[in-house]
Amino acid sequence: MEFNHNPEGFIRLKEVLKIIPVSQSTWWRKVKSGEFPKGYNFGRKCVAWRVKDIQSLIEKIGSNSKAEGKDMT
């Protein structure tokens, strides 16, 4: 899947999970552990991530999986 978002913008979890194929529970577990970036609160029920943080995560996952043969989950 291509990632064509403005690097200065924000992306909601629904879109993040289309790019990084993990479940919501796995996503939140890895955010809590510090393995995935923390989001920004824009209200009581609105959390989004900086596009550049997600791009960095994609690069990190790609380099780790190639080097070590790891799965994201």
Secondary structure, DSSP 8 states (H G I E B T S, - for coil): ------TTSEEEHHHHHHHS---HHHHHHHHHHTSS---EESSTT-EEEEHHHHHHHHHHHHHHHHHH-----
